[in-house]
Amino acid sequence: PPTLTSPATNASLSTSTVTFSGTASSTLTISQDFSNATTTADINSDWSITLQGLSQGTTTISFVATSNSIQSASSSVSVFVDTVVPSISNFAVLQCSYSLRTSGCLSGSTNVSLSWTSTSTDVSYYGIAINGVVNSTTTENSTSTTIPNGSSSTLSVVAYDNTGNSATSTSQAVDVFEMPIVINEVAWAGTKT
């Protein structure tokens, strides 16, 4: 039977198009029970075949080698396909609920608190993105992060599932000024004006 080298059995994949490869005696024809596609092992005994349309969940595919109508025993591999992106919603920056500005979000602290929800059961972790770049991760549905004073930053959260699919939340722009109001004079005794 042909030897299977890739993908590993029980591999979790985020695509329904998978290239299977392995080794077999050169010039043998390799076929499988998923489709009518075939391939031939080359002079180095290597072969590969790309199958499209694998369904969600676990699929087991058996491969055989044939020469002059003589068919080998089969070699099988099972793969798990998950192309569904995780859900992520209700992203919020707590400081924006108490913004120092009526339009937009102005925080008086560089430390901001984030929260979100997800109905997906296969989320592996979440990435915290500042200006589109993930700079930290968590497995929780809330966290805090630090953004520079005097900056305007866009925050979002990226959910990653067990097979590598990802989804990004809506984004929130946050301006940070630790001293947004400065009092530079007090007329304690009053003035003529």
DRENFI-916279 format. One record per residue (C-alpha): residue in three letters; x, y, z. Coordinates in pm, whole numbers, padded with zeros to 5 digits, always signed. Example, Ala and Ser with C-alpha at 12.3 -4.5 7.8 and 13.67 -1.06 7.14 Angstrom:
% residues 2
Ala+01230-00450+00780 Ser+01367-00106+00714 
***
This chain:
% residues 193
Pro+00000+00000+00000 Pro+00108+00361-00048 Thr+00264+00533+00252 Leu+00096+00857+00367 Thr+00327+01130+00495 Ser+00098+01436+00497 Pro-00130+01542+00651 Ala-00090+01359+00979 Thr-00379+01142+01084 Asn-00644+01332+01282 Ala-00495+01664+01168 Ser-00724+01966+01222 Leu-00747+02176+00905 Ser-00909+02511+00828 Thr-00960+02441+00458 Ser-01177+02201+00260 Thr-00906+02164-00008 Val-00633+01930+00114 Thr-00317+01800-00052 Phe-00232+01444+00052 Ser+00118+01314-00014 Gly+00332+01012+00050 Thr+00559+00755-00105 Ala+00506+00443-00316 Ser+00707+00244-00569 Ser+00768+00461-00872 Thr+00523+00442-01163 Leu+00242+00303-00942 Thr-00094+00476-00983 Ile-00236+00612-00658 Ser-00613+00641-00622 Gln-00849+00702-00330 Asp-01212+00651-00232 Phe-01310+01019-00203 Ser-01308+01111-00573 Asn-01200+00967-00907 Ala-00873+01167-00908 Thr-00550+00969-00943 Thr-00178+01041-00950 Thr+00143+00852-01019 Ala+00448+00810-00796 Asp+00751+00980-00954 Ile+01102+00838-01000 Asn+01182+00941-00642 Ser+00878+00740-00520 Asp+00695+01059-00416 Trp+00328+01127-00494 Ser+00069+01391-00405 Ile-00296+01448-00482 Thr-00516+01747-00399 Leu-00877+01678-00301 Gln-01141+01950-00290 Gly-01474+01973-00112 Leu-01403+01787+00209 Ser-01702+01840+00437 Gln-01702+01988+00786 Gly-01601+01739+01053 Thr-01399+01420+01026 Thr-01342+01251+00690 Thr-01154+00924+00645 Ile-00994+00860+00305 Ser-00836+00533+00190 Phe-00555+00526-00067 Val-00445+00231-00283 Ala-00165+00172-00533 Thr-00235-00002-00864 Ser-00009-00153-01129 Asn-00130-00361-01425 Ser-00475-00405-01266 Ile-00319-00539-00943 Gln-00434-00332-00647 Ser-00255-00304-00313 Ala-00408-00306+00032 Ser-00531+00038+00142 Ser-00375+00303+00364 Ser-00620+00535+00542 Val-00600+00877+00700 Ser-00863+01075+00891 Val-00866+01456+00891 Phe-01088+01706+01070 Val-01204+02006+00864 Asp-01331+02325+01027 Thr-01374+02627+00797 Val-01626+02810+01019 Val-01485+03130+01170 Pro-01555+03190+01541 Ser-01811+03446+01649 Ile-01717+03759+01841 Ser-01952+04039+01943 Asn-02031+04309+02199 Phe-01674+04443+02202 Ala-01652+04737+02440 Val-01391+04962+02599 Leu-01514+05040+02952 Gln-01355+05385+02957 Cys-01561+05484+02652 Ser-01879+05449+02859 Tyr-01747+05732+03080 Ser-01570+05930+02810 Leu-01445+06279+02894 Arg-01560+06384+02545 Thr-01918+06385+02415 Ser-01813+06279+02064 Gly-01567+05991+02046 Cys-01383+05822+02328 Leu-01141+06016+02548 Ser-00982+05835+02841 Gly-00789+05996+03124 Ser-00589+05675+03181 Thr-00345+05479+02968 Asn-00483+05156+03116 Val-00809+05060+02940 Ser-01044+04771+03016 Leu-01186+04561+02731 Ser-01472+04308+02722 Trp-01650+04102+02454 Thr-01861+03788+02404 Ser-01847+03481+02180 Thr-02097+03202+02123 Ser-01834+02975+01964 Thr-01737+02669+02166 Asp-01404+02606+01990 Val-01225+02937+02058 Ser-00864+02867+02147 Tyr-00762+03221+02246 Tyr-00819+03592+02179 Gly-00566+03845+02050 Ile-00576+04208+02162 Ala-00502+04432+01863 Ile-00384+04791+01891 Asn-00384+04975+01558 Gly-00430+04642+01378 Val-00134+04466+01542 Val-00197+04189+01797 Asn+00028+04263+02094 Ser-00111+04028+02363 Thr-00337+03725+02401 Thr-00583+03590+02656 Thr-00827+03303+02697 Glu-01072+03519+02893 Asn-01357+03741+02764 Ser-01215+04053+02926 Thr-00875+04203+02987 Ser-00694+04532+03023 Thr-00422+04679+02808 Thr-00205+04988+02806 Ile-00198+05246+02529 Pro+00039+05545+02519 Asn-00053+05880+02674 Gly-00127+06148+02417 Ser-00210+05892+02151 Ser-00507+05799+01939 Ser-00533+05420+01912 Thr-00778+05181+01751 Leu-00854+04873+01961 Ser-01012+04542+01857 Val-01015+04175+01956 Val-00938+03878+01729 Ala-01087+03534+01813 Tyr-00886+03227+01701 Asp-01037+02879+01697 Asn-00860+02544+01735 Thr-00793+02508+01361 Gly-00662+02862+01306 Asn-00977+03031+01176 Ser-01009+03387+01303 Ala-01260+03669+01328 Thr-01205+04032+01430 Ser-01445+04237+01639 Thr-01562+04584+01556 Ser-01298+04842+01644 Gln-01306+05131+01889 Ala-01092+05444+01857 Val-00961+05570+02192 Asp-00775+05895+02262 Val-00571+05905+02583 Phe-00477+06220+02772 Glu-00387+06168+03138 Met-00430+06542+03204 Pro-00713+06642+02969 Ile-00799+06952+03180 Val-00531+07181+03320 Ile-00616+07467+03556 Asn-00344+07726+03530 Glu-00495+08017+03727 Val-00751+08063+04004 Ala-00897+08407+04080 Trp-00955+08328+04448 Ala-01046+08682+04543 Gly-01244+08754+04229 Thr-01161+08996+03946 Lys-01322+09310+03805 Thr-01423+09116+03491 
***
